[in-house]
Amino acid sequence: MDRPQAALKRKAERIDRALEAYYGIPARWRLDPLSELILTILSQNTSDVNSWRAFERLRDRFPTWEAVRDAPVEAVQEAIRPAGLSAQKAPRIQRILQRISEERGELSLDFLADWPVEEAKAWLRRLDGVGPKTAAIVLLFSLEARVPGGHPCASRGNPSGVDPGGDVRGESSRLDGGPGPPEALSSFPPAADPPWPGDL
């Protein structure tokens, strides 16, 4: 690492510590891997607001993923309409749910937590409409695996930061937290102005 990069890294770390001291550690929430996969498919070619609205409508109308899998495609299409491209996404989601059921005997992707990262990513990519970014997002966001290409802030010199042969659960030292509303991520207490980065 050259000197300007090292200086920038040190400054970023000081800012991070100052913000954490001021605001505390943000609340964490996490979806299970299958829910994360469905949400990520809904988010393709639309905004986070629209995809989350579609996801909530889908879960409100269908109590289980089995119910989504077995529903008339038109009903799923109507539920996810806010995400756009519902005529493509609804049958894709149902095909994915059907394939997972056939291959695993249940609708869950929790088994991926015990797999090597690259194997888990390759398995996800076999599903209809799941490319490298979608697979990486599922592993990164639901299991906190450090996956190459999974996050725009990953280090260019070491995009994953881990041994690709390690299992997904082993790549995370912070599998804490659970599902919760997205508002929890932005609930900061009102207070005086935080330290300005230029002052650090």
C-alpha positions in Angstrom: 0.0 0.0 0.0 1.5 3.4 -1.0 1.6 6.3 1.4 -1.4 8.2 0.2 -3.6 5.1 0.4 -2.3 4.3 3.9 -3.0 7.8 5.0 -6.5 7.6 3.6 -7.1 4.3 5.3 -6.0 5.7 8.7 -8.4 8.7 8.2 -11.3 6.4 7.3 -10.6 4.4 10.4 -10.6 7.5 12.5 -13.9 8.6 11.0 -15.4 5.2 11.6 -14.4 5.2 15.2 -15.8 8.8 15.7 -19.1 7.9 14.1 -19.4 4.7 16.1 -18.6 6.6 19.4 -21.2 9.3 18.5 -24.0 7.1 17.2 -23.2 3.7 18.6 -23.2 0.5 16.5 -26.1 0.5 14.1 -28.9 -2.1 14.6 -28.3 -5.1 12.4 -31.0 -7.1 10.6 -30.6 -10.0 8.3 -32.9 -12.1 6.2 -32.5 -15.9 5.8 -30.7 -16.9 2.6 -33.9 -17.9 0.7 -35.7 -14.7 1.6 -32.6 -12.8 0.6 -32.5 -14.6 -2.8 -36.1 -13.7 -3.5 -35.6 -10.1 -2.5 -32.5 -9.8 -4.6 -34.4 -11.2 -7.7 -37.1 -8.6 -7.0 -34.5 -5.9 -6.8 -33.2 -6.5 -10.3 -33.9 -3.5 -12.6 -35.7 -1.5 -9.9 -35.2 0.5 -6.8 -34.8 -0.8 -3.2 -38.0 0.9 -2.2 -40.0 -0.8 -5.0 -38.4 -4.2 -4.4 -39.0 -4.1 -0.6 -42.6 -3.1 -1.2 -43.0 -6.1 -3.6 -41.3 -8.4 -1.1 -43.6 -7.3 1.7 -46.7 -7.7 -0.5 -45.6 -11.2 -1.5 -45.1 -12.2 2.2 -48.4 -10.6 3.2 -50.3 -12.6 0.6 -48.6 -15.9 0.9 -47.7 -17.1 4.4 -45.0 -19.5 3.3 -42.6 -20.0 0.4 -44.4 -23.2 -0.4 -47.6 -21.2 -0.9 -45.7 -18.9 -3.3 -44.3 -21.9 -5.2 -47.8 -23.5 -5.6 -49.8 -20.4 -6.2 -51.2 -19.4 -9.7 -48.4 -17.5 -11.4 -50.9 -14.6 -12.0 -51.4 -14.2 -8.2 -47.6 -14.0 -7.6 -47.3 -11.6 -10.5 -49.9 -9.3 -9.0 -48.2 -9.4 -5.5 -44.8 -8.4 -6.9 -46.1 -5.8 -9.4 -44.3 -2.9 -7.6 -40.9 -4.4 -8.4 -41.6 -4.2 -12.2 -41.0 -7.0 -14.8 -43.5 -9.1 -12.8 -44.3 -11.2 -15.8 -40.7 -12.4 -15.9 -39.9 -12.4 -12.1 -43.0 -14.3 -10.9 -42.4 -17.5 -13.0 -38.7 -17.3 -12.3 -39.2 -17.2 -8.6 -41.6 -20.1 -8.8 -39.1 -22.1 -10.9 -36.4 -21.4 -8.3 -38.6 -22.5 -5.4 -39.6 -25.6 -7.3 -36.0 -26.6 -8.0 -34.9 -26.0 -4.5 -37.8 -28.2 -3.3 -36.9 -31.0 -5.7 -33.1 -30.9 -5.0 -33.2 -30.3 -1.2 -36.6 -31.7 -0.1 -37.4 -28.5 1.6 -37.5 -24.7 0.9 -34.4 -23.5 2.7 -31.0 -22.4 1.7 -29.6 -22.6 5.2 -27.4 -25.5 4.2 -25.2 -23.1 2.3 -23.8 -21.8 5.6 -21.7 -25.1 5.9 -20.5 -25.1 2.3 -17.2 -23.7 1.0 -17.9 -20.2 -0.4 -17.1 -21.0 -4.0 -19.3 -24.1 -4.0 -22.2 -22.2 -2.4 -21.8 -19.5 -5.1 -21.7 -22.1 -7.9 -24.8 -23.9 -6.5 -26.8 -20.7 -6.4 -25.7 -19.8 -10.0 -27.3 -23.0 -11.3 -30.7 -21.4 -10.4 -32.7 -19.6 -13.1 -31.8 -16.0 -13.3 -29.1 -16.1 -10.6 -25.8 -14.6 -11.8 -22.6 -13.9 -10.0 -23.7 -10.7 -8.3 -27.0 -12.2 -7.1 -25.2 -15.2 -5.7 -22.6 -13.0 -4.0 -25.3 -10.7 -2.5 -27.2 -13.7 -1.0 -24.0 -15.1 0.6 -22.8 -11.7 1.8 -26.0 -10.2 3.1 -27.6 -13.3 4.6 -24.6 -15.2 5.8 -21.9 -12.5 5.8 -19.5 -14.5 3.7 -16.7 -12.5 2.2 -17.4 -13.2 -1.5 -15.3 -11.8 -4.4 -17.5 -9.3 -6.3 -20.0 -9.3 -3.6 -19.6 -5.7 -2.3 -18.4 -2.5 -4.0 -16.3 -1.6 -0.9 -14.2 -4.8 -1.1 -10.5 -4.3 -1.3 -9.2 -4.4 -4.9 -6.0 -6.2 -3.7 -8.0 -8.8 -1.9 -11.6 -8.7 -2.9 -12.7 -11.5 -0.6 -10.3 -11.2 2.3 -10.7 -15.0 2.9 -9.6 -18.3 1.7 -12.2 -19.4 -1.0 -11.9 -22.9 0.4 -13.3 -21.9 3.8 -16.9 -22.6 4.6 -19.5 -19.8 4.5 -20.2 -19.8 8.3 -16.5 -19.8 9.0 -16.0 -16.6 7.0 -18.1 -14.6 9.4 -17.3 -13.7 13.0 -20.5 -11.7 13.3 -23.5 -13.8 12.5 -25.5 -11.9 15.1 -28.7 -10.1 14.7 -31.9 -11.2 13.0 -34.5 -10.1 10.6 -36.0 -6.7 11.2 -37.5 -3.7 9.4 -35.2 -1.6 7.3 -36.1 1.4 9.3 -33.9 0.0 12.1 -30.9 0.7 10.0 -31.5 4.5 10.1 -32.7 5.1 13.6 -30.1 7.5 14.9 -30.8 9.6 18.0 -31.2 13.4 17.5 -28.3 15.2 19.0 -25.7 17.9 18.3 -23.7 17.8 15.1 -21.3 14.8 14.8 -17.6 15.5 14.3 -16.9 16.8 10.8 -14.5 14.5 8.9 -12.2 17.4 8.2 -11.6 17.8 12.0 -10.4 14.3 12.5 
